[in-house]
Amino acid sequence: MSKNLEIDNVDLKILALLSEDAKIPYTEIAKKVYVSGGTVHVRMRKMEEMGIVQGTTLNMDYSKLGYDITAFLGIYLEKSSLYNDVVDELKKVPEVVKIHYTTGNYSIFIKIHCRDTKHLREVLHDKIQRIEGIVRTETLISLEESLNRHIQLGD
């Protein structure tokens, strides 16, 4: 089955609507984009096959679940060649929710959620800083998240 690898304005409008509300029904999207519901399904399947759409996610307010601290860690590696091994170990730490390979001062920049400062200390001392290849870390605690959005697509 040949698939069209082109993304057009209809695809971008579908993505824009889903970015605003991931629970919007395909039938409602179809009405707003002036296509059939089947077309929306076909377009979404195409974008999933292309890797543009990678499942759906649920945004949660972790503070309401008892995780009052969001922190970012800059991680310095002993050698950059240890990156993959360190990432594999970081993925085993449940509090780690994002991992980025970065330029600049840090080799890796991660985001973690913790219940409180005691939990943060345990995660840092007992889990992350014990990973072989990590020389040191720098922790930045978020005081407030003011924006969390997707980029605007289309017109």
C-alpha positions in Angstrom: 0.0 0.0 0.0 1.5 3.3 -1.1 1.2 6.1 1.3 1.3 9.8 0.6 4.3 11.3 2.5 3.1 14.9 1.9 1.6 16.8 4.8 -0.9 19.4 3.6 -3.1 22.1 5.2 -5.8 19.6 6.0 -3.4 17.5 8.0 -2.1 20.6 9.8 -5.6 21.7 10.7 -6.4 18.3 12.0 -3.2 18.4 14.2 -3.9 21.9 15.3 -7.4 20.9 16.5 -6.1 17.8 18.3 -3.3 19.9 19.9 -6.0 22.1 21.5 -8.2 19.2 22.6 -7.0 15.6 22.2 -10.4 14.3 23.1 -12.2 16.1 20.3 -14.1 13.5 18.2 -13.0 12.9 14.6 -16.6 13.7 13.5 -16.3 17.2 15.0 -12.8 17.7 13.4 -14.3 16.6 10.1 -17.0 19.3 10.3 -14.4 22.0 11.2 -12.0 21.0 8.4 -14.8 20.4 5.9 -13.9 16.7 5.1 -15.5 13.4 6.0 -15.0 11.6 9.2 -13.4 8.8 7.2 -10.9 11.2 5.8 -9.8 12.3 9.3 -9.3 8.6 10.2 -7.2 8.0 7.1 -5.2 11.1 7.6 -4.5 10.3 11.2 -3.5 6.7 10.3 -1.1 8.1 7.7 0.5 10.6 10.2 0.9 7.8 12.7 2.6 5.6 10.1 4.9 8.5 9.3 5.8 8.9 13.0 4.3 12.4 13.2 1.6 11.4 15.6 3.0 9.0 18.3 0.1 7.9 20.3 -1.8 10.2 22.7 -0.8 11.5 26.0 -2.5 12.6 29.2 -1.5 15.8 30.8 -1.6 15.6 34.6 -1.2 18.0 37.4 1.3 16.0 39.5 1.0 18.4 42.4 -2.6 17.2 42.9 -1.3 13.7 43.1 1.2 14.5 45.9 4.3 15.3 43.7 4.9 18.9 44.8 8.4 19.3 43.3 9.3 19.5 39.6 13.0 19.7 39.1 15.4 19.9 36.1 18.8 18.3 36.3 21.8 19.1 34.3 24.0 16.0 34.2 27.7 16.0 33.5 29.1 12.8 32.1 32.6 11.3 32.6 32.8 10.7 28.9 30.2 11.5 26.2 30.6 7.9 24.9 28.7 6.8 28.1 25.5 8.6 27.0 23.5 5.6 25.9 24.4 3.6 29.0 23.5 6.5 31.3 20.2 7.0 29.5 19.3 3.3 29.8 19.9 3.6 33.6 18.0 6.9 33.9 15.0 5.3 32.2 14.8 2.9 35.1 14.2 5.8 37.6 10.4 6.2 37.7 10.6 9.9 38.7 12.5 10.8 35.5 9.9 11.9 32.9 12.0 13.6 30.2 15.6 13.1 29.0 17.4 15.4 26.5 20.8 15.1 25.0 22.0 18.7 24.9 24.8 21.0 23.8 26.3 23.5 26.3 27.4 22.8 29.8 25.5 19.6 30.4 25.6 16.4 28.4 22.1 15.5 29.5 19.2 17.5 30.8 16.3 15.7 32.5 13.0 16.5 34.2 11.8 14.8 37.3 8.8 14.9 39.7 9.2 14.3 43.4 6.8 14.3 46.4 8.9 16.7 48.5 12.5 17.7 49.2 13.2 14.5 51.1 12.1 12.4 48.1 14.1 14.7 45.8 17.2 14.1 47.9 16.6 10.3 47.8 16.2 10.3 44.0 19.3 12.4 43.5 21.6 10.7 46.1 20.3 7.1 45.9 19.4 6.7 42.3 20.7 9.3 39.8 24.1 10.2 41.3 25.0 6.5 41.7 24.7 5.8 37.9 28.1 4.9 36.5 29.3 7.6 34.2 27.7 10.6 35.9 30.3 12.9 37.3 28.0 15.4 38.9 24.6 17.0 38.6 23.1 20.5 38.9 19.5 20.8 40.1 17.1 23.5 39.3 13.7 23.4 41.1 10.8 24.8 39.2 8.7 27.2 41.2 5.9 27.4 38.7 5.1 26.2 35.1 3.6 29.2 33.3 3.2 27.6 29.9 2.9 24.0 28.5 1.7 23.9 24.9 2.3 22.6 21.4 3.6 24.8 18.7 0.9 26.3 16.4 0.6 24.5 13.2 -1.0 25.7 9.9 -2.6 29.0 9.4 
